[in-house]
Amino acid sequence: MVVSFDGSFEGFLTLIYESYYQKFKASKITTDKVELLLTQDIIKINSDAQKAKKVYLSMKKKFTKKGFKRVAHCFLSKKDDFYLPLYEYILLGFKDCQNLENINIQSVQKVHEIEKKVFRSLHKAYGFTRFVELDDGTMYAKVKLEFYLLPLLANHFRKRLNSCNFIIHDVEAKMVAWHKDKKLEFFNVDSFDAPPLSKDEEKFSRLWKLFFESVSIESRKNEKLQKKMLPLFYREFMTEFH
């Protein structure tokens, strides 16, 4: 049975709800509208906030804390191939939540692997995000994230820069996290032009580049290893590479 939904977390939880109460088993889950036209045996799920909330609260009550969080972490990957394993993982959890740690089960193993990939990418984003100071004192960072990690990344810096106003712009997801007066909000943006930099920012950027150059040892330069440890994907908005 092919099942389609709108790609949202709310829509996915609605799908779980309908699967249980309509007693169908998905063999493929998609958001591809082109595929829907070519597939005859299909169920289309419309998002329902109340149904999604019931599934959410049921998971929170039934699953272990780790297993519950893993569902959200997996969904942040925004890769189509996680829909079916995550669907099977959730259904399995409602039957026996202890099985959510059994990596001998294929869907469980897949969900665990996706979560690990998400967190590896997140930890890289922690270290590779670079802020610049705007003329009003706000700290601004432009990033390109492999997964939908802006909420986790923004919360990380909210804890560390809580007294500062900052903006993190995810150009890939076209979203902005804005932390102002200790309040964090998220906005969808098609484009975002940062205000002018502060007078001191150019000096700070030069000092950072100088530090980066001074700690490097020319005789031990290994570009292949450097690209492995710091892929080109992350360098576009890093001060030391411009």
C-alpha positions in Angstrom: 0.0 0.0 0.0 1.5 3.4 -1.1 0.6 6.2 1.3 1.2 9.9 0.6 1.3 12.9 3.0 2.3 16.6 2.9 5.9 16.1 4.2 5.2 17.8 7.6 5.8 16.2 11.0 2.1 16.8 11.8 1.2 15.0 8.6 3.4 12.1 9.4 1.9 11.6 12.8 -1.6 11.8 11.2 -0.4 9.0 8.9 0.5 6.9 11.9 -2.9 7.6 13.4 -4.8 6.7 10.2 -2.7 3.6 9.7 -3.7 2.3 13.2 -7.4 3.1 13.0 -8.0 2.3 9.3 -5.9 -0.8 9.8 -3.6 -0.5 6.7 0.1 -1.2 6.4 2.2 1.1 4.3 4.7 -0.5 2.0 5.9 2.9 0.6 5.5 6.4 1.9 5.9 9.4 -0.4 5.3 13.1 -0.9 5.9 12.9 -4.6 2.9 14.3 -6.5 4.1 13.0 -9.8 4.3 9.5 -8.4 0.7 9.8 -7.1 -0.6 10.3 -10.6 1.0 7.0 -11.7 0.0 4.9 -8.7 -3.5 3.5 -8.5 -3.5 1.8 -5.1 -2.8 4.7 -2.9 -4.0 6.4 0.3 -3.7 10.2 0.6 -3.4 11.5 4.2 -4.5 15.0 5.0 -2.8 16.6 8.1 -5.0 16.8 11.2 -3.6 18.6 14.2 -5.8 16.8 16.7 -4.9 13.3 15.4 -1.2 14.2 15.3 -1.4 15.5 18.9 -2.9 12.2 20.1 -0.1 10.2 18.5 2.5 12.6 19.8 1.2 12.4 23.4 0.8 8.6 23.1 4.5 8.3 22.0 5.6 10.5 24.8 3.8 8.3 27.3 4.6 4.9 25.8 8.2 5.3 24.5 11.4 5.7 26.5 12.7 9.3 26.6 15.5 8.3 24.2 13.2 6.5 21.8 10.8 9.4 21.8 13.5 12.0 21.0 14.9 9.7 18.3 11.7 10.1 16.3 12.1 13.9 16.1 15.8 13.7 15.4 15.2 11.2 12.5 12.6 13.5 11.0 15.1 16.4 11.0 17.1 14.5 8.4 14.5 15.5 5.7 15.5 12.6 3.5 12.7 10.7 1.8 14.2 7.3 2.6 13.6 7.6 6.3 9.7 7.7 6.1 9.1 4.0 5.9 11.7 2.9 8.5 10.5 5.6 10.9 6.9 4.5 10.3 7.8 0.9 11.2 9.9 2.1 14.2 6.9 4.0 15.7 4.5 1.1 15.2 7.0 -1.2 16.7 7.4 1.1 19.7 3.6 1.0 20.4 3.8 -2.8 20.5 6.9 -3.1 22.6 9.0 0.0 23.3 11.9 -2.2 24.5 12.5 -3.2 20.9 13.4 0.4 20.0 16.9 -0.3 21.1 17.1 -3.7 19.2 19.3 -2.8 16.2 18.9 -6.4 14.9 15.6 -5.2 13.6 16.1 -3.5 10.2 13.9 -0.5 10.7 15.4 0.2 14.2 18.9 0.0 12.8 18.1 2.4 10.0 16.5 4.9 12.4 19.5 4.7 14.7 21.9 5.3 11.8 19.9 8.3 10.6 20.0 9.8 14.1 23.8 9.4 14.2 24.2 11.1 10.9 22.0 14.0 12.0 24.1 14.5 15.2 27.4 14.2 13.4 26.2 17.0 11.1 24.9 19.0 14.0 28.2 18.8 15.9 30.1 20.0 12.8 27.7 22.9 12.6 28.4 23.8 16.2 32.1 24.2 15.4 31.9 25.6 11.9 29.3 28.4 12.4 30.9 31.8 12.2 29.3 35.0 13.6 30.0 38.6 12.5 28.9 41.7 14.4 26.3 44.0 12.8 26.3 47.7 13.3 23.5 47.4 15.9 25.5 44.9 17.9 23.6 41.8 16.8 25.6 38.8 16.0 24.9 37.3 12.5 25.8 33.9 11.0 25.0 32.6 7.6 25.1 28.8 7.4 24.3 26.0 4.9 23.1 22.9 6.8 23.0 19.3 5.5 19.8 18.5 7.4 17.0 20.6 9.0 19.1 21.5 12.0 18.3 25.2 12.5 16.1 24.7 15.6 18.8 22.6 17.4 21.6 24.9 16.3 19.8 28.0 17.4 19.0 26.5 20.8 22.6 25.5 21.2 23.7 29.1 20.7 20.8 30.5 22.7 22.3 28.7 25.8 25.8 30.1 25.1 24.9 33.6 23.8 21.8 34.2 25.9 22.7 37.8 26.7 23.4 38.5 23.0 21.0 39.2 20.2 21.8 37.0 17.2 20.5 35.8 13.9 21.3 32.5 12.2 20.3 32.4 8.5 20.1 28.9 7.0 20.3 29.7 3.3 19.6 26.0 2.3 16.3 25.9 4.2 15.5 29.6 3.6 14.9 30.1 7.3 16.1 32.5 9.9 16.4 32.0 13.7 16.2 35.3 15.5 17.2 35.6 19.1 16.3 39.0 20.5 15.9 40.1 24.1 16.2 36.4 25.2 13.3 35.4 22.9 14.0 32.9 20.1 11.8 33.0 16.9 11.9 31.3 13.5 10.9 32.8 10.2 10.7 31.6 6.6 12.5 33.9 4.2 13.0 33.8 0.5 16.0 36.1 0.8 17.7 38.0 3.6 20.1 40.8 3.3 22.1 41.3 6.5 22.4 45.0 7.7 25.8 46.6 7.6 28.7 45.3 9.7 30.0 47.1 12.7 33.1 49.2 12.5 35.1 46.7 14.4 34.0 43.6 12.5 36.6 44.0 9.7 39.3 44.2 12.3 38.0 41.1 14.1 37.9 39.2 10.8 41.5 40.1 9.9 42.7 39.0 13.4 40.9 35.7 13.1 42.4 35.1 9.6 45.8 36.0 11.0 45.4 33.6 13.9 44.3 30.8 11.5 47.4 31.4 9.3 49.8 31.6 12.2 48.8 28.3 13.8 49.1 26.4 10.5 52.5 24.6 9.9 53.4 24.8 6.2 55.5 21.6 6.3 52.6 19.6 7.7 50.0 20.9 5.3 47.8 18.1 4.1 44.9 19.3 2.0 43.4 15.9 1.5 43.1 15.3 5.3 41.9 18.9 5.8 39.1 18.4 3.3 38.1 15.2 5.0 38.0 16.8 8.5 36.5 20.0 7.2 34.6 19.4 3.9 34.2 22.1 1.3 30.4 22.1 2.0 31.0 23.9 5.3 33.6 26.4 4.2 31.4 28.8 2.1 30.6 31.0 5.1 33.7 30.4 7.3 35.6 33.6 7.8 39.1 32.0 7.7 38.5 30.8 4.1 37.7 34.2 2.6 
